[in-house]
Amino acid sequence: MKRIVVALGGNAILTDDPSAQAQQAALMKTADYLTEFIAKGDIQLVITHGNGPQVGNLLLQELAGSTKSNPAMPLDTVGAMTQGEIGLWLANALNICAKRRQLSLNVATMLTRIVVDEHDNAFAHPSKPIGPFYNEEVAEIEKEHPDWQIVEDAGRGFRRVVPSPKPISVMEAQAINTLVDNDVTLIAGGGGGVPVVKAGAEVHGVEAVIDKDFSAAKLAELVDADELIILTAVKYVTLNYQQPNQKDLHEVRVSQMKEYLADNQFASGSMKPKVEAAISYAESTGHKAIITSLDNVSSYLKDGDGTVIVPD
């Protein structure tokens, strides 16, 4: 049986309506696409997902209701809360879609802690925007939260930025492998996982956000996946994006993708981390990585359509 790790982008959950009902409806559509894999009969999925919009919404709620007697939760705890939230919705949706297709499916969601290096350079250079935008109130926010780093974000206002360290290992590695080896369809590492550092026998959460694509690559290595599929908003990775000479990429070798990275072909906040994660997985495992859109899943299953990154 082929084992595939699927990394869902924010578009798999995000809607204009932030209500729980709307997000669950979006996930039902996502689950229907995913069960196309399982319906083939020889594929086991391990699923991970983003949580950026959900973290932002939860931070807004917490900030609005935060008092000295009811302080806002730290970022690692907020990340864990959204892992549970999205994991619940997605597991329910997969069960429903599987039943509609008369498929037998054992689904589990695992709260996942990802170990990072406390000396990672990312902690000295926070870069990941989180939470709401601030304008006139930015001075008040800086006064209330002197430990936050707040920067101007592309002319849209000011936002808090936090470190985005690289994942080293997965705390729940043994449990994850036990589940997938017993044919469980597992949802794990949501939102990049809860970032933690080890200090001797102790484990501590940190105020950081791990890029979900790098965590997906680490998870795919851990479970010895045959493929890593990163689902995003576009069908192909492209060169010269939105230019007259834009070119879609189909099958590309790792060495060629590295050259495109060196030429700054991919935007740092969107496609670049996906390409870097795909390269990392392909190099470390010798297996291919795919980047394509959620609504292109059927075409990928039929004829391999999408951007496929293969080892040299």
Backbone as a ProteinNet text record, in pm:
[ID]
protein_1_A
[PRIMARY]
MKRIVVALGGNAILTDDPSAQAQQAALMKTADYLTEFIAKGDIQLVITHGNGPQVGNLLLQELAGSTKSNPAMPLDTVGAMTQGEIGLWLANALNICAKRRQLSLNVATMLTRIVVDEHDNAFAHPSKPIGPFYNEEVAEIEKEHPDWQIVEDAGRGFRRVVPSPKPISVMEAQAINTLVDNDVTLIAGGGGGVPVVKAGAEVHGVEAVIDKDFSAAKLAELVDADELIILTAVKYVTLNYQQPNQKDLHEVRVSQMKEYLADNQFASGSMKPKVEAAISYAESTGHKAIITSLDNVSSYLKDGDGTVIVPD
[TERTIARY]
84.1	0	87.5	52.3	127.7	85.6	185.1	158.7	191.4	93.7	109.8	81.2	171.8	146.5	92.7	-23.4	-87.7	-86.4	-29.5	-26.6	-130.2	-233	-340.9	-304.9	-324.4	-304.7	-423.5	-408.4	-515.4	-644.3	-634.7	-755.5	-845	-792.3	-873.8	-974.2	-950.3	-1034.2	-1090.1	-1010.9	-1042.6	-1165.3	-1254.6	-1368.9	-1384.4	-1466.4	-1494.1	-1572.7	-1645.6	-1723.5	-1639.8	-1600.8	-1513.5	-1586	-1715.3	-1790.3	-1746.4	-1768.2	-1733.9	-1810.8	-1937.2	-2019.2	-1961.5	-1916.1	-1861.9	-1730.1	-1646.4	-1519.2	-1540.3	-1638.5	-1669.3	-1722.2	-1800.6	-1851.4	-1736.3	-1638.1	-1521.4	-1442.1	-1428.9	-1355.4	-1428.6	-1560.9	-1635.3	-1598.4	-1585.5	-1543.3	-1400.9	-1314.3	-1176.1	-1171.4	-1249.7	-1252	-1300.5	-1392.4	-1441.9	-1330.4	-1247.1	-1131.3	-1036.2	-1010.9	-913.8	-959.6	-1089.1	-1136.3	-1125	-1099.2	-1070.2	-942.7	-844	-722.7	-756.9	-831.2	-860.2	-945.7	-1032.5	-1120.7	-1043.3	-919.1	-838	-803.1	-810.5	-795.1	-654.8	-553.7	-416.6	-336.6	-408	-342.8	-383.4	-284.1	-307.8	-263	-348.2	-315.9	-272.9	-174	-141	-158.7	-239.3	-282.2	-232.5	-178.8	-146	-206.6	-213.6	-290.2	-237.7	-275.6	-245.8	-346.9	-317.4	-411.6	-403.2	-339.2	-316.8	-442.6	-547.6	-669.6	-734.2	-729.9	-791.7	-714.9	-580.9	-500.1	-530.6	-540.4	-571.1	-704.4	-807.3	-939.5	-936.6	-865.5	-859	-782.4	-676.1	-601.4	-688	-770.5	-861.6	-960.1	-1016.6	-1110.7	-1043.7	-921.1	-851.6	-811.9	-764.4	-726.5	-846.1	-962.2	-1083.4	-1128.7	-1108.9	-1157.2	-1049.1	-926	-814.5	-817	-800.6	-787.7	-678.9	-644.6	-543.2	-588.6	-717.6	-769.2	-800.3	-803.5	-830.9	-736	-605.9	-506.5	-517.3	-473.1	-471.3	-374.4	-403.4	-318.3	-190.3	-78.6	43.8	26.3	113.4	96.6	102.5	187.4	193.4	60.6	-3.8	-133.4	-241.1	-237.7	-333	-316.5	-190.5	-166.2	-224.7	-209.9	-266	-418.2	-478	-624.2	-675.6	-606.5	-652	-623.4	-517.2	-495.4	-615.5	-663	-778	-904.2	-924.3	-1043.1	-1051.9	-945.2	-946	-940.9	-865.8	-858.5	-993.6	-1072.2	-1207.3	-1293.5	-1294.6	-1378.2	-1338.1	-1207.4	-1159.9	-1185.5	-1164.6	-1192	-1339.3	-1426.5	-1570.2	-1605.2	-1547.5	-1576.4	-1527.2	-1408.6	-1355.5	-1443.9	-1490	-1579.3	-1707.5	-1764.6	-1888.7	-1866.8	-1760.2	-1733.1	-1699.7	-1628.9	-1597	-1723.2	-1814.1	-1939.1	-2020.8	-2022.4	-2095.1	-2040.6	-1909.7	-1846.6	-1840	-1898.7	-1899.2	-1757	-1673.9	-1535.2	-1520.6	-1435	-1401.5	-1282.5	-1298.6	-1194.5	-1181.8	-1060.5	-1031	-949	-1009.4	-946.1	-908.4	-791.4	-750.4	-681.3	-697.4	-628.4	-531.7	-407.4	-307.5	-251.4	-262.8	-195.6	-45.2	22.8	162.2	255	358.9	462	585.7	636.2	753.7	871.2	980.2	1098.3	1175.3	1211.5	1294.2	1418	1516	1640.1	1624.1	1641.7	1626.4	1729.7	1836.4	1938.5	1919.8	1807.8	1777.7	1782.9	1844.4	1860.1	1727	1619.8	1487	1444.9	1492.5	1453.7	1515.2	1625.9	1687.2	1628.4	1555.5	1499.8	1355.8	1261.1	1120.7	1071.7	997.4	957.2	815.8	751.7	621.2	509.5	432.5	322.5	208.3	152.4	37.4	-62.7	-185.6	-286.7	-335.7	-405.5	-471.9	-375.4	-426.2	-354	-386	-287.6	-306.5	-272.2	-343.4	-314.5	-297.6	-404.3	-393.3	-359.5	-401.9	-385.7	-250.8	-157.9	-33.3	48.8	48.9	125.4	70.7	-61.1	-124.6	-91.2	-91.9	-59.8	85.1	175.6	316.7	335.9	255.5	263.4	211.2	100.9	41.4	126.6	198.6	277.6	421.5	500.2	636.1	728.4	691.1	773.7	744.5	640.7	607.3	695.6	721.6	785.4	679.9	656.4	551.7	615.9	579.6	640.3	532.2	566.8	476.3	469.5	346.8	326	269.5	359.5	323.8	220.8	228.6	138.9	-2	-27.2	-162.2	-184.2	-81	-90.2	26.5	14.2	120.4	72.9	167	133.7	246.5	207.8	307.2	379.7	510.1	586.3	652	659.1	718	820.5	907.7	1006.3	940.3	1008.2	961.4	1077.9	1110.8	1226	1197.5	1303.7	1290.8	1263.5	1181.9	1156	1277.2	1301	1410.9	1358.4	1259.8	1204.8	1062.3	994.5	854.6	844.6	789.7	779.7	697.2	591.9	500.1	538.4	666	709.6	669.5	693.5	663.1	513.5	432.8	287.3	235.7	289.6	247.4	276.4	396.9	431.6	347.7	315.5	229.4	93.1	37.5	-94	-91.6	4.2	4.4	39.4	120.8	151.8	30.9	-70.1	-193.9	-308.6	-270.8	-365.8	-462	-420.6	-502.4	-479.2	-586.7	-576	-554.4	-434.3	-394.5	-389.4	-443.2	-430.7	-332	-219.1	-114.7	-36.7	33.1	120.8	48.5	-79.4	-156.5	-92.2	-98.1	-40.5	109.4	175.2	319.5	356.9	256.3	282.8	304.7	295.8	322	472.9	537.3	682.9	726.1	819.3	871.2	1022.3	1087	1231.2	1252.5	1358.9	1394.6	1501.8	1483.9	1582.8	1603.7	1699.5	1718.6	1598.8	1537.4	1419.8	1291.5	1300.4	1181.2	1156.6	1029.4	988.7	908.3	941.5	874.3	822.3	698.1	645.9	711	719.5	780.7	687.2	705	625.4	681.3	635.3	685.5	581.1	601.4	516.6	607.6	590.8	670	596.3	668.6	606.4	550.6	422.7	356.7	416.7	472.9	528.1	656.2	738.8	859.1	822.5	719.3	673.4	615.7	545.8	491.2	604.1	712.4	826.8	888.4	900.5	955	863.4	732.3	635.6	643.1	658.4	667.5	792.1	902.8	1024.1	1000.3	936.2	913.1	832.9	726.5	638.5	681.5	797.5	849.9	747.7	698.4	597.4	657.1	573.2	614.4	604.7	519.2	504.4	467.5	510.1	462.6	388	262	182.3	145.7	191.8	161.8	52.7	-65.3	-179.5	-190.7	-201.3	-205.3	-313.9	-306.6	-414.7	-397.1	-280.1	-252.8	-218.6	-246	-227.2	-80.1	1.1	143.1	227.3	349.2	452.3	491.4	510.6	541.2	668.6	731.2	840.8	783.6	846.1	804.8	655.8	618	476.8	408.5	293.2	209.8	282.2	382.5	451	410.1	432.7	395.3	463.3	582	655.2	640.6	528.6	504.4	507.7	570.9	586	549.4	459	422	530.3	556.4	653.1	579.7	623.9	562.2	659.2	732.3	831.9	966	1023	1147.6	1239.9	1366.4	1463.3	1502.4	1545.7	1582	1686.9	1791.2	1899	1847.4	1751.6	1694.6	1612.1	1534.3	1455.4	1545.6	1660.1	1755.1	1805.9	1824.4	1867.2	1757.7	1632.9	1522.9	1513.8	1537.8	1539.7	1649.3	1767.3	1880.2	1850.9	1765.1	1726.1	1609.8	1569.1	1458.5	1328.4	1298.9	1177.4	1051.2	1066.9	950.3	939.9	819.4	796.9	818.2	884.7	921.1	799.6	692.7	577.7	477.2	503.3	402.7	465	519.3	564.3	702.9	789.1	927.3	934.7	867	877.8	822.8	722.6	668.7	773.8	840.3	944	1060.5	1101.4	1212.5	1178.3	1055.5	1013.4	1009.9	959	952.8	1092.7	1184.6	1323.6	1384.2	1362.7	1416.7	1369.3	1238.8	1183.4	1241.3	1244.1	1292.7	1439.5	1519.4	1661.3	1683.6	1609.4	1634	1577.7	1474.7	1407.9	1428	1460.5	1468.5	1333.3	1228.8	1093.3	1052	949.8	904.6	813	810.9	719.8	638	512.8	420.3	362.7	356	288.7	178.9	55.8	-56	-172.6	-287.4	-403.2	-497.1	-578.3	-674.4	-772	-821	-919.3	-856.1	-722.8	-655.3	-624.2	-672.7	-642.8	-684.3	-803.6	-851	-757.2	-711.6	-620.3	-485.5	-439.8	-313.4	-326.1	-435.1	-454.6	-467.7	-525.6	-548.7	-422.4	-349.5	-235.7	-112.5	-108	12.2	25.2	-86.5	-84	-49.7	40.4	84.7	234.2	293.2	439	499.1	579.4	638.4	789.6	839	982.5	1045.2	1140.2	1199.4	1347.5	1399.5	1541.6	1630	1752.5	1847.5	1893.2
-120.4	0	125.3	219.2	344.1	437.7	493.3	586.2	728.6	818	954.9	1053.7	1147	1259	1374.6	1424.7	1536.3	1657.4	1767.2	1892.3	1987.7	2016.6	2103.2	2249.6	2330.7	2474.3	2541.4	2668.5	2742.1	2746.7	2738	2744.5	2622.7	2516.8	2398.6	2423.1	2528.8	2558.1	2699.5	2791.2	2933.8	2968.4	3047.7	3102.3	3249	3321.9	3460.6	3469.4	3365	3357.1	3283.6	3351.1	3287.2	3196.2	3176	3094.6	2948.8	2877.9	2736.1	2657.7	2693.8	2621.8	2634.7	2755.6	2777.2	2702	2701.9	2631.4	2480.2	2429.9	2287.2	2249.6	2338.2	2312.1	2307.7	2397.8	2397.6	2268.4	2223.5	2099.9	1977.6	1983.8	1873	1857.5	1969.2	1963.4	1909	1954.3	1906	1755.8	1709.4	1566.6	1484.3	1539.1	1466.5	1446.7	1550.5	1535.3	1428.6	1432.3	1340.5	1195.1	1173.3	1034.9	976.7	1061.9	1008.7	924.9	968.6	889.2	752.5	754.7	632	537.6	594.3	512.2	428.5	465.9	386.7	250.2	237.8	108	68.9	142.1	104.3	222.5	319.6	440	464.5	491.6	533.4	678.9	761.3	902.7	935.4	1024.4	1096.3	1243.4	1314.6	1449.4	1552	1660	1774.3	1898.8	2007.4	2122.9	2252.7	2362.4	2494.2	2532.7	2643.3	2693.2	2844.2	2912.6	3056.4	3137.5	3123.8	3202.2	3170.1	3042.4	3002.8	3058.6	3057.9	3119.3	3268.4	3333.7	3476.9	3507.7	3427.2	3448.4	3426.8	3322.9	3293.3	3401.5	3453.2	3561.9	3686.7	3714.7	3829	3811.9	3691.5	3664.9	3678.7	3626.7	3630.5	3773.2	3849	3986.9	4069.6	4043.5	4118.7	4089.3	3965.1	3928	3917.3	3955.5	3938.3	4040.9	3992.3	4077.2	4017.6	4090.4	4037.7	3907.1	3897.2	3775.1	3665.9	3704.8	3608.7	3636.4	3608.9	3645	3557.9	3613.8	3539.2	3422.6	3315.5	3197.9	3223.2	3159	3171.5	3108.6	3145.6	3107.3	2956.8	2885.2	2740.5	2675.3	2729.6	2676.5	2708	2827.2	2864	2771	2740.2	2647	2509.5	2463.5	2333.4	2335.8	2446.1	2458	2447.4	2511.6	2506.1	2370	2302	2164.6	2077.6	2090.5	2011.7	2050.2	2179.6	2230.5	2178.5	2200.4	2159.9	2007.9	1943.4	1798	1733	1790.3	1740.2	1753.5	1872.2	1896.5	1807.4	1794.9	1717.7	1568.4	1518.1	1376.4	1344.7	1430.9	1410.2	1410.1	1506	1517.4	1394.5	1344.4	1225.3	1103.4	1089.5	978	983.7	1103.3	1119.2	1089.1	1144.8	1124	978.1	913.8	772	687.2	719.5	644.2	660.7	781.7	805.1	719.3	694.7	613.6	466	433.4	295.2	243.5	330.2	295.3	271.9	179	156.8	245.3	330	427.9	445.6	427.1	448.2	576.3	682.8	814.9	851.5	912.2	962.9	1097.2	1184.4	1313.5	1314.3	1354.2	1354.4	1494.8	1542.7	1665.7	1640.6	1724.4	1695.8	1808.5	1771.1	1866.8	1846.2	1955.7	1951.3	2017.2	1943	1994.5	2089.2	2205	2301.8	2333.9	2393.3	2430.3	2569	2578.5	2709.3	2810.2	2762.4	2851.6	2876.7	2830.6	2856.6	3007.1	3045	3186.6	3260	3185.4	3246.7	3319.5	3275	3340.5	3480.4	3502.5	3636	3725.9	3665.7	3742.3	3698.6	3735.9	3698.3	3748.8	3662.7	3699.8	3657.2	3575.5	3520.5	3610	3677.5	3762.7	3676.8	3716.8	3646.4	3748.3	3704.4	3787.2	3902.3	3995.4	4104.2	4213.8	4300.3	4421	4532.2	4616.4	4732.2	4858.6	4966.8	5095.7	5202.1	5278.7	5384.4	5331.1	5206.3	5151.2	5084.5	5092.4	5018.4	5060.4	5190.1	5235.8	5174.5	5165.5	5106	4957	4888.6	4746.2	4724.9	4808.1	4795	4821.4	4910.8	4938.6	4821.7	4761.5	4648.5	4522.3	4510	4389.1	4429	4474	4520.2	4410.2	4283.4	4172.5	4134.6	4192.5	4163	4243	4187	4261.6	4290.2	4416.7	4456.9	4533.9	4495.5	4557	4598.6	4688.9	4730	4618.4	4586.9	4473	4519.6	4542.2	4567.7	4678.5	4782.1	4896.2	4872.1	4755.3	4721.7	4750.7	4792.1	4815	4748.6	4733.1	4673	4539.1	4443.3	4310.8	4261.7	4174.9	4107	4002.8	3990.7	3884.3	3798.4	3669.1	3574.3	3489.5	3420.2	3333.1	3217.5	3171.6	3055.6	2957	2885.3	2793.2	2668	2602	2478.5	2360.7	2265.3	2147.5	2054.2	1995.7	1900.7	1758.1	1738.3	1605.4	1617.5	1502.6	1498.4	1423.7	1488.8	1427	1298.4	1297.2	1182.7	1082	1077.4	993.5	847.8	790.6	649.1	622	707.6	689.4	706.3	802.8	825.5	702.3	647.6	529.9	407.8	394.6	283.6	293.4	413.7	432.5	408	469.1	453.5	310.3	241.9	102.2	11.5	62.5	-13	42.9	104.4	147.7	256.8	337.7	451.1	567.5	632.2	758.4	867.3	919.9	1006.5	1152.9	1238.4	1383.4	1427.9	1484.4	1517.8	1640.5	1702.9	1815	1937.9	1953.6	2067.3	2200.5	2293.4	2426	2425.9	2319.4	2307.4	2238.8	2205.8	2143.9	2248.5	2204.5	2293.6	2298	2415.3	2421	2409.3	2318.6	2298.3	2287.8	2317.8	2296.5	2202.5	2125.4	2033.6	2096.9	2083.1	2129	2015.5	1928.7	1809.4	1717.6	1683.5	1596.4	1674.9	1808	1891.3	1934.7	1963	2012.7	2139.8	2245.7	2374.1	2423.6	2471.4	2537.5	2673	2720.1	2849.3	2933.8	3065	3159.4	3165.1	3074.7	3063.8	2992.1	2996.5	2925	2854.1	2722.8	2645.5	2642.6	2662.5	2655.4	2514.9	2505.9	2375.1	2288.7	2348.8	2268.9	2197.9	2265	2200.2	2089.2	2112.7	2007.6	1889.7	1918.6	1811.5	1725.6	1789.7	1714.3	1627.8	1682.2	1605.4	1487.8	1510.8	1404.6	1295.9	1336.5	1240.1	1152.9	1212.7	1134.2	1035.7	1083	1001.6	876.2	888.3	773.7	695	730.5	662.5	666.2	787.4	805.4	782.8	733.9	714.6	844.2	936.1	1065.4	1171.6	1292.9	1411.1	1497.6	1529.4	1615.2	1741.4	1854.4	1983.9	2050	2063.8	2121	2269.8	2349.4	2493.8	2551.1	2680.2	2745.5	2736.8	2693.3	2692	2551.6	2527	2393.4	2359.1	2460.8	2438.6	2543.9	2505.5	2603.9	2668.4	2798.9	2867.2	2949.6	2970.7	3066.7	3198.1	3309.1	3441.9	3465.6	3440	3442.5	3574.5	3563.6	3675.6	3770.7	3720.7	3796.8	3740.7	3818.2	3768.2	3636.8	3612.7	3489.3	3384.7	3388.6	3289.6	3148	3056.2	2918.5	2821.2	2730.1	2626.5	2519.5	2470.4	2363.2	2230.9	2129.1	1996.5	1904.9	1819.4	1737.7	1809.4	1827.8	1903.7	1829.9	1823.5	1761.4	1857.9	1799.1	1878.1	1982.9	1944.6	2038.1	2158.3	2135.3	2246	2337.4	2277.7	2359.2	2444.2	2391.4	2469.2	2590.3	2572.7	2685.6	2792	2749	2845	2919.2	2847.4	2912	3017.8	2983.2	3076.7	3200.9	3185.1	3298.5	3378.4	3343.4	3413.4	3409.1	3293.1	3277.2	3265.8	3232.7	3202.1	3296.4	3344.6	3443.5	3381.6	3457.2	3406.3	3368.4	3446.5	3422.3	3323.6	3268.3	3178.9	3052.6	3059.7	2938.5	2891.8	2982.7	2944.2	2835	2848.3	2740.7	2606.4	2609.1	2484.7	2414.9	2492.4	2436.5	2384.9	2462.5	2419.8	2291.2	2282	2161.5	2041.2	2061.7	1952.4	1903.5	1996.7	1959.7	1880.9	1929.4	1862.2	1717.6	1695.9	1560.9	1472.6	1524.7	1446.4	1407.5	1499.8	1471.4	1369	1381.9	1295.7	1155.4	1139.6	1009.5	940.9	1017.9	960.3	943.1	998.9	990.3	1125.3	1123.3	1247.1	1326.4	1456.6	1547.3	1622.1	1646.2	1708.1	1835.7	1939.5	2063.6	2089.4	2097.7	2124.2	2177.3	2195.1	2251.2	2140.8	2175.5	2080.9	2032.6	2125	2085.1	2015.9	1996.9	1922.2	1778.7	1738.5	1605.8	1496.9	1509.2	1406.8	1393.1	1507	1503.2	1443.9	1475.2	1416.8	1264.6	1218.7	1074.8	1004.7	1074.3	1013.9	1009.1	1121.3	1125.2	1196.9	1216.8	1278	1425.3	1492	1634.8	1716.8	1814.3	1899.9	1924.9	1991.6	2007.5	1893.7	1811.1	1693.3	1715.4	1714.4	1736.3	1600.8	1562	1428.4	1438.7	1338.7	1339.9	1334.1	1383.7	1377.4	1232.9
0	0	0	-87.5	-95.7	17.5	85.7	195.8	149.4	160.1	111.6	224.2	243.1	333.5	251.3	290.9	222.3	314.5	267.1	342.8	284	360.8	313.7	335.7	233.3	246.9	313.7	342.4	409.7	331.5	196.2	114.3	133.3	197.3	224.1	336	414.4	530.9	525.9	472.6	478.4	394.2	452.8	379.7	417.6	341.7	377.1	508	538.5	661.1	766.5	877.3	976.1	1074.3	1057	1151.7	1145.1	1255.2	1260.5	1155.2	1133.3	1035.9	895.2	859.2	725.2	707.1	810	800.5	791.9	865.2	858.1	719.8	659.8	524	423.8	440.1	351.6	368.1	492.2	516.7	462.6	454.7	397.3	249.4	178.6	37.9	26.9	118.3	119.5	143.7	240.7	273.3	154.7	76.2	-40.8	-142.9	-161.2	-249.8	-196	-65.2	-5.7	-13.5	-1.5	-7.4	-147.8	-247.5	-380.6	-377.4	-296.8	-281.1	-223.2	-111.8	-39.1	-122.8	-207.1	-290.3	-391.7	-420.7	-513.1	-453.9	-321.2	-258.1	-219	-262.9	-230.4	-175.2	-117	-65.3	79.3	162.6	300.4	313.8	373.6	389.7	531.7	539.9	662.3	626.9	703.6	664.4	765.5	713.4	797.8	732.9	807	758.8	819.3	755.7	810.7	916.6	987.3	1088.5	1105.4	1008	1021.5	1048.1	967.2	991.5	1126.6	1164.5	1291.1	1410.4	1401.3	1507.1	1515.6	1398.6	1398	1463.3	1430.1	1489.8	1640.2	1683.4	1826.8	1901.7	1840.5	1903.6	1918	1815.6	1825.1	1940.2	1953.3	2061	2197.4	2205.8	2334.5	2372.3	2272.2	2300.5	2345.9	2282.1	2317.2	2459	2503.6	2637	2742.4	2706	2798.1	2911.5	3033.9	3152.3	3240.6	3346.1	3438	3502.1	3527.3	3589.6	3487	3359.8	3253.2	3136.2	3156.1	3053.9	2929.7	2818.5	2692.9	2703.9	2630	2630.3	2550.2	2588.2	2509	2371.4	2278.6	2139	2118	2192.2	2174.3	2213.1	2316.3	2358.5	2255.9	2199.1	2093.7	1972.8	1939.5	1829.1	1857.2	1981.9	2019.4	2012.6	2054.9	2050.4	1907	1813.6	1674.3	1611.4	1654.6	1608.6	1642.4	1766.7	1808.8	1734.1	1715.8	1647.5	1504.7	1427.8	1287.1	1275.3	1363.2	1360.9	1383.1	1475.3	1500.5	1375.6	1316.1	1199.1	1082.2	1060.4	945.4	964.7	1085.8	1112.3	1090.2	1140.4	1119.5	970.9	897.5	754.5	678.3	712.2	645.9	672.7	797.3	829.3	746.9	734.3	658.3	510.3	453.1	310.1	280.1	371.7	352.6	354.4	445	453.1	325.2	269.7	144.7	31.9	34.1	-70.4	-31.6	82.6	134.1	153.7	211.7	242.1	391.9	427.4	567.6	602.7	704.1	734.9	885.8	936	1077.1	1088.2	1138.9	1142.5	1285.7	1302.5	1433.6	1415.7	1514.5	1516.8	1634.4	1609.8	1716.4	1738.4	1861.3	1899.7	1889.6	1811.6	1776.7	1819.9	1894.7	1935.5	1849	1796.7	1709.8	1782.7	1793.5	1862.5	1770.6	1825.3	1753	1837.6	1775	1842.4	1903.4	2033.9	2099	2050.8	1985	1930.6	1781.3	1725.5	1584.7	1559.6	1449.4	1416.8	1405.5	1382.1	1369.3	1496.7	1612	1737.6	1750.1	1681.7	1681.9	1574.7	1479.6	1367.6	1341.8	1427.3	1405.4	1269.8	1198.7	1062.5	1026.1	1109.5	1074	1128.2	1040.6	1089.2	1143.4	1255.3	1311.8	1365.2	1378.9	1443.7	1358.7	1422	1348.6	1304.7	1216.8	1177.8	1276.9	1305	1392.1	1314	1345	1282.7	1390.5	1418.2	1517.3	1656.3	1684.6	1818.5	1840.1	1741.6	1752.2	1874.5	1907.8	2024.2	2152.8	2162.2	2280.4	2290.4	2176.8	2175.5	2219.4	2170.1	2208.5	2357.1	2411.8	2555.3	2636.7	2591.9	2662.8	2651.1	2538.2	2513.6	2476.6	2573.9	2543.7	2491.8	2513.4	2467	2321.8	2262.2	2123.3	2028.9	1911.7	1803.8	1698.7	1669.9	1576.2	1460.9	1338.7	1221	1122.3	1033.5	926.4	822.7	775.4	686.7	553	456.5	316	299.1	380.7	367.4	416.7	476.2	520.7	668.5	737.1	880.7	951.3	1082.2	1161.7	1216.9	1224.7	1278.1	1368.2	1457.4	1538.9	1453.8	1471.2	1407.1	1514.4	1486.3	1580.3	1506.5	1580	1514.3	1439.9	1334.9	1259.2	1243.4	1351.2	1347.9	1265.4	1222.1	1145.9	1241.3	1198.2	1281.3	1285.7	1402.6	1419.8	1429.9	1517.8	1538.5	1589.6	1599.8	1640.8	1773.4	1875.1	2007	2003.3	1924.6	1918.8	1811.6	1772.9	1661	1678.1	1794.5	1814.1	1802.5	1864.1	1858.3	1716.6	1643.4	1505	1420.2	1432.4	1352.9	1390.9	1518.4	1560.2	1493.4	1488.9	1428.2	1277.2	1207.8	1061.5	1021.7	1102.6	1072.3	1092.1	1161.8	1180.9	1096.3	983.2	879.5	924.9	1020.6	1062.2	966.4	923.8	850.2	954.1	959.4	1069.9	1029.1	1116.4	1103.8	1211.7	1171.5	1268.2	1221.7	1316.1	1282	1232.6	1269.2	1222.2	1256.5	1159.6	1182.6	1197.6	1152.1	1169.4	1298.6	1381.3	1510.7	1619	1743.7	1857.2	1879	1862.8	1876.9	2022.4	2049	2184.1	2177.8	2291.1	2305.8	2423.2	2415.4	2522.7	2610.1	2741.4	2838.4	2936.7	2907.4	2988.4	2973.2	3086.3	3083.3	3061.9	3058.4	3047.2	2902.8	2876	2744.6	2765.3	2691.7	2707.6	2573.5	2571.5	2452.4	2434.7	2309.9	2281.1	2196	2204.5	2126.5	1984.3	1901.2	1764.5	1679.9	1548.9	1453.3	1354.7	1341.2	1246	1112.6	1004.2	872.9	850.9	816.2	805.9	696.2	591.9	483.3	526.3	606.8	659.2	757.4	838.2	929.2	851.6	742.1	658.4	601.6	557.5	504.9	613.6	735.4	847.7	881.1	879.8	907.1	800	674.2	564.9	577.8	619.5	645.7	759.3	865.1	984.4	954.1	876.4	849.8	726	670.4	551.6	437.7	409.3	305.5	167.3	77.6	-61.8	-141.5	-96.7	-162.8	-60.1	-87.5	-15.3	-115.9	-85.1	-172.1	-95.5	-144.9	-83.7	-167.5	-108.6	-179.6	-148.4	-251.1	-235.7	-327.3	-356.6	-431.8	-582.6	-629.2	-772.9	-820.2	-948.2	-1005.3	-1023.5	-1058	-1083.1	-1011.9	-977.6	-946.2	-1079.1	-1078.3	-1204.2	-1192.7	-1306.6	-1319.5	-1370.2	-1330.7	-1376.9	-1350.3	-1227.2	-1187.8	-1223.6	-1290.7	-1333.7	-1429.1	-1498.7	-1602.5	-1739.8	-1846.5	-1980.7	-2016.8	-1961	-1991.7	-1881.2	-1809.1	-1704.1	-1763.6	-1687.7	-1735.7	-1624	-1654.6	-1557.5	-1553	-1432.6	-1414.3	-1395	-1466.6	-1456.6	-1380.5	-1446.6	-1375.5	-1377	-1257.1	-1243.1	-1147	-1180.3	-1090.2	-977.6	-866.8	-749.1	-783.9	-857.6	-890.3	-968.1	-1057.5	-1133.7	-1044	-952.3	-860.1	-771	-735	-654.3	-732.6	-861.9	-945	-950.6	-962	-963	-829.2	-719.6	-588.1	-581.7	-631.5	-630.5	-713.9	-814.3	-899.9	-840.9	-718.3	-649	-728.9	-783.2	-863.6	-777.7	-649.7	-567.6	-448.1	-422.6	-316.7	-178.5	-91.4	41	124.6	114.6	200.3	146.4	26.2	-31.7	-89.8	-211.6	-278.2	-234	-192.3	-159.7	-53.4	62.9	162.4	114.5	26.8	-26.8	-114	-198	-284.5	-200	-99.6	-14.3	60.5	111.3	183	89.1	-32.1	-130.3	-166	-184.2	-214.3	-98.6	22.3	141.1	148.9	126.5	132.1	20.8	-102.4	-216.3	-197.5	-144.8	-124.1	-13.4	95.2	211.3	194.6	110.1	97.7	-36.4	-138.9	-272.4	-338.9	-277.2	-333.9	-392.4	-474.5	-537	-444.7	-465.9	-395.7	-499.7	-467.2	-562.3	-501	-581.4	-541.8	-644.1	-597.5	-687.8	-605.9	-672.1	-603.5	-555.5	-457.2	-402.5	-509.7	-592.5	-694.1	-814.1	-810.6	-916.3	-873.5	-756.7	-704.5	-803.1	-861.2	-955.6	-1074.4	-1128.2	-1242.9	-1204.1	-1083.1	-1038.8	-1026.7	-967.1	-951.9	-1087.2	-1184	-1315.6	-1399.6	-1406.8	-1499	-1444.7	-1310.9	-1251.9	-1276	-1305.1	-1337.7	-1215.1	-1230.2	-1121.3	-1135.4	-1038	-1037.6	-955.9	-1020.5	-956.8	-946.7	-823.8	-798.4	-770.5	-854.2	-845	-807.3	-735.9	-700.2	-824.9	-814	-926.2	-948.2
[MASK]
++++++++++++++++++++++++++++++++++++++++++++++++++++++++++++++++++++++++++++++++++++++++++++++++++++++++++++++++++++++++++++++++++++++++++++++++++++++++++++++++++++++++++++++++++++++++++++++++++++++++++++++++++++++++++++++++++++++++++++++++++++++++++++++++++++++++++++++++++++++++++++++++++++++++++++++++++++++++

